[in-house]
Amino acid sequence: MSSTTFSFKTTSSFSMNPNNTRSLFNTSPTTTLSPFTSSNTLLTKSLKLNTISPKPNPLVPKKSFTCRSQDVRSESVKVQELSVYEMNERDRGSPAYLRLSQKSENSLGDLVPFSNKIYSGCLQKRVGITAGICILIQKVENKGDRYEAIFSFYFGDYGHIAVQGSYLTYEDTYLAVTGGSGIFEGVYGQVKLHQLIFPFKLFYKFYLKGIKDLPQELIANVHVEPSPSVEPHPDAKACEPHAIITGFTD
């Protein structure tokens, strides 16, 4: 085994510098480490002063964050348009007016469940039904009623679209598309409700996002311009096989 030799020299220090009061009490001996020699090179290397910055401890978890731009432009999201007509043909017992307010005139809290037929924007095909409920929020003087509407559009085997929002009897409104099923799973966007003859004829134009391309059967190449006089094609009204969509909801 190699040997290591250390030598120490002890000197006594006593300072009388009047400019430094701390030095008056510095009477402790000073110990100086003299150079040493060792035949063990490994020990010599290990005693060297390391001035290199320590490496990161791999056991300490690293924290990081990602800055992601929130500037998602609307034009980068595909918007698909879908037009349908809602027709109350007075053959479904709709709407049903439930006067929970127990007042003779329309008042806050009255409920209106309803279900009507829907046709394609070209009025050539029967595509399904609407089903939902309206809650009376306000009776606007000399105008009409304001409802909060929650309802769905059923498109047979294709699924359904759920919407919610303001329904006014006296002007057009936009409602939020809140979801759907079937090919409409994950859908979002909005729909414009256009009153033609309340509550018998309404025109809806959807602006849909978040879904794959709509089937051609649901898209009207040219929709009929909304007006109070529009009527569905007689074949669609009679639900002829060529004038309905796949598994349409009745």
SULSULMO-V19586 format. One record per backbone hydrogen bond with DSSP energy under -0.5 kcal/mol. CO is the residue of the C=O (numbers start at 1). NH is the residue of the N-H. E is the energy in kcal/mol with one decimal. If there is no record, write none. Layout:
# SULSULMO-V19586
co;nh;e
CO;NH;E
CO;NH;E
This chain:
# SULSULMO-V19586
co;nh;e
3;39;-0.7
7;34;-1.6
9;11;-0.5
9;32;-1.6
11;30;-2.3
16;18;-0.6
17;20;-1.5
20;23;-0.9
21;24;-1.0
22;25;-1.1
23;15;-0.8
23;26;-1.4
25;27;-1.4
30;11;-1.6
30;32;-0.5
32;9;-1.2
32;34;-0.7
37;5;-1.1
39;41;-1.1
40;44;-1.7
41;45;-2.3
42;46;-1.8
43;47;-1.2
45;48;-1.1
49;51;-0.7
56;58;-0.5
57;60;-1.4
59;61;-0.6
66;68;-0.8
70;72;-2.1
71;73;-0.8
73;76;-1.8
74;77;-1.5
80;208;-3.3
82;206;-3.6
83;121;-1.2
84;204;-2.8
85;87;-0.5
85;119;-2.5
86;202;-2.1
87;89;-0.9
87;117;-1.9
95;97;-0.5
96;98;-0.6
96;113;-0.9
97;99;-0.7
98;100;-1.8
98;111;-2.3
99;102;-1.1
107;110;-2.0
110;136;-2.9
111;98;-3.3
112;134;-1.4
113;95;-0.5
113;96;-2.4
114;132;-2.1
116;130;-2.6
117;87;-3.1
118;127;-2.0
118;128;-1.4
119;85;-2.5
120;123;-2.0
121;224;-2.6
123;233;-3.1
125;120;-2.5
125;127;-0.6
126;245;-1.6
128;118;-2.4
129;154;-3.1
130;116;-0.6
131;152;-2.3
132;114;-2.3
133;150;-2.4
134;112;-2.5
134;136;-0.5
135;148;-2.3
136;109;-2.4
138;140;-0.7
138;146;-2.9
139;141;-0.5
140;143;-2.0
140;144;-1.3
144;140;-2.4
145;147;-0.5
145;169;-2.1
146;137;-3.1
146;138;-1.7
147;149;-0.6
147;167;-2.7
148;135;-2.3
149;165;-2.0
150;133;-2.3
151;163;-2.8
152;131;-1.7
152;154;-0.5
153;155;-0.5
153;161;-2.1
154;129;-0.9
155;158;-1.9
156;159;-1.4
158;183;-2.4
158;184;-0.5
159;155;-3.0
160;181;-2.0
161;153;-2.7
162;178;-2.0
162;179;-1.0
163;151;-1.7
164;176;-2.5
165;149;-3.2
166;168;-0.5
167;147;-2.8
173;193;-3.2
174;166;-0.5
175;191;-2.3
176;164;-2.0
176;178;-0.7
177;189;-0.8
179;162;-2.5
181;184;-2.1
182;185;-1.5
184;187;-2.0
188;209;-2.7
189;177;-2.0
190;207;-2.9
191;175;-2.7
191;193;-0.5
192;194;-0.6
192;205;-1.8
193;173;-1.5
193;195;-0.6
194;203;-2.5
197;200;-2.1
197;201;-2.7
200;88;-2.7
201;196;-2.0
201;197;-2.0
202;86;-2.9
203;194;-2.9
204;84;-2.1
205;192;-2.6
206;82;-1.4
207;190;-1.6
208;80;-2.8
209;188;-1.9
215;218;-1.6
215;219;-0.9
218;220;-0.6
219;221;-0.6
227;230;-1.6
233;237;-2.5
234;238;-1.9
235;240;-2.5
236;239;-0.9
240;243;-2.3
241;244;-0.8
243;126;-2.8
245;248;-1.6
246;157;-1.8
